[in-house]
Amino acid sequence: MYSNLEQDLTLIGATAVEDKLQDEVPETIHDLQMAGIKIWMLTGDKFETAENISFSCKLIKEDFEIYKIQDFEDVERVCSEQGIARNQKHIS
């Protein structure tokens, strides 16, 4: 699914956070969000670990709606719940 969706994208920048949260990460993420830059968190961690890190660096906030998507069925479910039409060009 990733290879179908992640096409023709332009990487603007990348960074990595180790097990220890680096200085000023929450402030930097806030500034990027205020500038209209979309932030994605990719992780190989367990969902609970990723969620905890996301809260600690203020990538997600308490009032955010969180979707746990692990497979295509989850994508279908969330799209259906949110009334999002599937793009036949990218997802089969």
ABEGO torsion letter per residue (X at the ends): XAAAABBGBBBABBBBBBABBBBGAAAAAAAAAAAGBBBBBBBABBAAAAAAAAAAAGABBAABBBBBBABAAAAAAAAAAAGBBBBAAABX
